[in-house]
Amino acid sequence: MIYPKFIKKQSKIGICAPSAGVGHKLDSLLESNRYLRSLGYKVKETKSVRVDNERSTTAKKRAEELDELFLDKSVDMILCATGGDYMLEIMPYVNFKHIKDNPKWISGMSDPTNILFTITTSLDIATLYGKNGAGFVFESDRSQDTFFEYIKGNIIKQKSYNRYQDFIETINDETKFKHRVNWLSKTDTKISGRLIGGCIEVIAKLIGTEFDYTNEFIERYKDDGIVWFFDVFNMSSYEFYLTLLQFKNAGWFKYCKGVLIGRVAFPKVENPKLDYIKAADKALGNIPHICEMDLGHTEPGMTLINGALIDVEYKNNKGSISFKLK
């Protein structure tokens, strides 16, 4: 596994919009840029970042702007500006050779799973899941602080949080974390292996395409065992169950040591007999799994390293994760 160089003060962070433009929440981007600069980083935006549209520009140009940042020797790290729905369109235009020849940390959350997941599974380059470029809007946020420790190379242990806010509260930039965090698992457990995952809706649309290197990846790292993580945005509990079965039938859980599942941003439970917890229990069976974790669309969220070795501990509805960069 290749781990790109970590950044330091005066490093330049490049921001591009490979999915939606961030014009609809420009204030968040401006605030995030100010915060990045206050920490001593330089910021470079590509041309289409501030566009107010569900597609920041054409698929080809979005891929070219991503490529621009990988080729720019002055850029030390890349942030995807925001999520969206249409990043899959750019994948045929992405220059993976340039990414392989110029490995850099790239971070995103939600739709950027398309590029993060594919870079790690196809090129063995670690990527970061947890923060988008317009996501640094809280003056005091432990998850945000952890992210900045990670990109500096201080890979600290992350512990479960005490409170969280749902996705609507996050969109509204609320700062009152009023919901109690309770991780859920059948038994106290420890899980170790090589981490891979992302937004489950995105991963489901990669399966069987030319960008699906998943089985090759898990074969390469079978001796470590694989730990999956899934961020669920608005997939219904029924669809979640069937998607887990799809992954299982595709052989993706062949060497699985455990599955980490985040809180659902927009829950849709058609039948209480098959809510998200029961869907995971039914689909995964004896594979250890933890639900309602601090990852994905609800804040606060942990920083996850695709491709790294992870150790997870769970006991009494709380837990921790730590990484080894091997």
Residue pairs with C-beta under 8 A, 6 or more apart in sequence:
1 124
1 125
1 126
1 194
1 307
1 308
1 325
1 326
2 103
2 123
2 124
2 125
2 126
3 126
3 307
3 308
3 325
4 77
4 103
4 104
4 105
4 125
4 126
5 76
5 104
5 105
6 105
6 151
6 152
6 153
7 13
7 41
7 76
7 77
7 105
7 151
7 152
8 152
9 39
9 40
9 41
10 40
10 41
10 42
11 41
11 42
11 76
11 77
12 41
12 42
12 43
12 44
12 74
12 75
12 76
12 77
13 36
13 41
13 42
13 43
13 44
13 75
13 76
13 77
13 78
13 79
14 44
14 45
14 46
14 69
14 72
14 75
14 77
14 78
14 79
15 29
15 33
15 43
15 44
15 45
15 46
15 49
15 78
15 79
15 80
15 81
15 133
16 45
16 46
16 48
16 49
16 62
16 65
16 66
16 68
16 69
16 78
16 79
16 80
16 81
17 46
17 48
17 49
17 51
17 56
17 57
17 62
17 65
17 80
17 81
17 82
18 56
18 62
18 63
18 65
18 66
18 80
18 87
18 90
18 112
18 114
18 115
19 55
19 56
19 62
19 80
19 82
19 83
19 84
19 85
19 86
19 87
19 111
19 112
20 53
20 54
20 55
20 56
20 81
20 82
20 83
20 84
20 85
20 86
20 111
21 48
21 49
21 50
21 51
21 52
21 53
21 54
21 55
21 56
21 57
21 81
21 82
22 28
22 29
22 49
22 50
22 51
22 56
22 81
22 82
22 133
22 134
23 50
23 51
23 52
23 53
24 52
25 82
25 134
26 50
26 52
28 134
28 135
28 137
28 173
29 49
29 50
29 81
29 133
29 134
31 136
31 137
32 133
32 134
32 135
32 136
32 137
33 43
33 45
35 136
35 137
36 43
36 136
37 43
39 148
44 69
44 72
44 74
44 75
45 81
46 65
46 66
46 68
46 69
47 57
47 65
48 56
48 57
48 61
48 62
48 65
49 56
49 81
49 133
51 57
54 84
54 85
54 86
55 62
55 84
55 86
55 89
56 62
56 81
57 65
59 86
59 89
59 90
59 92
59 93
60 90
60 93
62 87
62 89
62 90
62 93
63 90
63 91
63 93
63 94
63 95
64 93
66 78
66 90
66 94
66 115
67 94
67 95
67 98
69 75
69 78
69 104
70 78
70 95
70 98
70 99
70 102
70 104
71 98
71 102
75 104
76 104
77 104
77 105
77 106
77 107
77 151
78 104
78 105
78 106
78 107
79 106
79 107
79 108
79 131
79 132
79 133
80 106
80 107
80 108
80 109
80 112
80 115
80 132
80 133
81 132
81 133
81 134
82 132
82 133
82 134
82 135
83 108
83 109
83 110
83 111
83 112
83 132
83 199
84 110
84 111
85 111
86 111
87 111
87 112
87 114
87 115
87 202
88 114
88 202
88 205
88 206
90 114
91 114
91 115
91 118
91 209
91 211
94 115
94 118
96 118
96 119
96 122
96 123
99 119
99 123
99 125
100 123
100 125
103 123
103 125
105 126
105 127
105 128
105 151
106 112
106 115
106 116
106 119
106 127
106 128
107 116
107 127
107 128
107 129
107 130
107 131
107 132
107 147
107 151
108 115
108 116
108 128
108 129
108 131
108 132
109 129
109 130
109 131
109 132
109 135
109 199
109 231
109 296
109 297
109 301
110 132
110 199
110 202
110 231
110 233
110 296
110 297
111 199
111 202
112 132
113 129
113 198
113 199
113 202
113 203
113 231
114 202
114 206
114 211
115 127
116 127
116 128
116 129
116 198
116 306
117 127
117 196
117 197
117 198
117 202
117 203
117 206
117 306
118 206
118 211
118 213
119 125
119 127
120 126
120 127
120 196
120 217
120 306
120 307
121 196
121 213
121 214
121 216
121 217
122 211
122 213
122 217
124 220
124 307
125 307
126 305
126 306
126 307
126 308
126 325
127 305
127 306
127 307
128 147
128 150
128 151
128 303
128 304
128 305
128 306
129 197
129 198
129 229
129 231
129 295
129 303
129 304
129 305
129 306
130 143
130 147
130 295
130 301
130 302
130 303
130 304
131 144
131 147
131 303
135 144
136 144
137 173
138 144
138 175
138 299
141 299
141 300
142 161
142 300
143 161
143 294
143 299
143 300
143 301
143 302
143 303
144 300
146 156
146 158
146 302
146 303
147 303
149 155
149 156
150 156
150 303
150 305
155 305
155 322
155 323
155 325
156 322
157 320
157 321
157 322
158 302
158 303
158 320
158 321
158 322
159 318
159 319
159 320
160 181
160 183
160 293
160 294
160 318
160 319
160 320
161 177
161 181
161 294
161 300
162 177
162 180
162 181
163 177
163 178
163 179
163 180
163 181
164 177
164 179
164 181
164 263
164 294
164 298
164 299
164 300
165 174
165 176
165 177
165 178
165 179
165 298
165 299
166 179
166 263
166 265
166 298
167 265
167 266
167 297
167 298
169 176
169 299
170 297
170 298
170 299
177 299
177 300
181 292
181 294
181 317
181 318
182 292
182 317
183 290
183 291
183 292
183 293
183 314
183 317
183 318
183 319
184 277
184 290
184 291
184 292
184 317
185 288
185 289
185 290
185 291
185 314
186 281
188 314
188 315
188 316
189 258
189 288
189 290
189 312
189 313
189 314
190 311
190 312
190 313
190 314
191 227
191 257
191 258
191 260
191 288
191 290
191 310
191 311
191 312
191 314
192 225
192 227
192 257
192 309
192 310
192 311
192 312
193 224
193 225
193 226
193 227
193 255
193 256
193 257
193 258
193 309
193 310
194 221
194 224
194 225
194 226
194 227
194 307
194 308
194 309
194 310
195 227
195 228
195 229
195 304
195 305
195 306
195 307
195 308
195 309
195 310
195 323
196 214
196 217
196 218
196 226
196 227
196 228
196 229
196 306
196 307
197 203
197 228
197 229
197 230
197 231
197 260
197 304
197 306
198 229
198 230
198 231
198 306
199 230
199 231
199 232
199 233
199 296
200 230
200 231
200 232
200 233
200 235
200 240
200 243
201 232
201 233
201 234
201 235
203 230
203 247
204 243
204 246
204 247
206 212
206 214
207 214
207 246
207 247
207 250
208 250
214 250
214 252
215 250
215 251
215 252
218 226
218 251
218 252
218 254
218 255
221 255
222 254
222 255
224 309
225 255
225 256
225 257
226 253
226 254
226 255
226 256
226 257
227 256
227 257
227 258
227 259
227 260
227 310
227 312
228 247
228 252
228 253
228 256
228 258
228 259
228 260
229 259
229 260
229 261
229 262
229 293
229 295
229 304
230 259
230 260
230 261
230 262
231 262
231 295
231 296
231 297
232 240
232 261
232 262
232 264
232 265
232 276
232 296
233 264
233 265
233 266
233 296
233 297
234 264
234 265
234 266
234 268
235 243
235 264
235 268
236 268
236 269
236 270
237 267
237 268
237 269
237 270
237 271
237 274
237 275
237 276
237 278
237 279
238 270
238 271
238 274
238 279
240 276
240 279
240 280
241 274
241 279
241 280
241 282
241 283
244 279
244 280
244 283
244 284
245 283
247 253
248 283
248 284
253 259
253 284
253 287
256 287
257 288
258 287
258 288
258 289
258 290
258 312
259 280
259 284
259 287
259 288
259 289
259 290
260 289
260 290
260 293
260 295
260 312
261 276
261 280
261 289
261 290
261 291
261 292
261 293
262 292
262 293
262 294
262 295
262 296
262 297
262 298
262 301
263 292
263 293
263 294
263 296
263 297
263 298
264 276
265 296
265 297
265 298
267 276
269 275
269 276
274 282
276 291
277 291
277 292
280 289
280 291
281 289
290 312
290 314
290 319
293 302
293 319
294 300
294 301
294 302
295 301
295 302
295 304
302 321
304 310
304 321
305 323
305 325
308 323
308 324
308 325
308 326
309 323
309 324
309 325
309 326
310 321
310 322
310 323
310 324
311 321
311 322
311 323
311 324
312 319
312 320
312 321
313 319
313 320
313 321
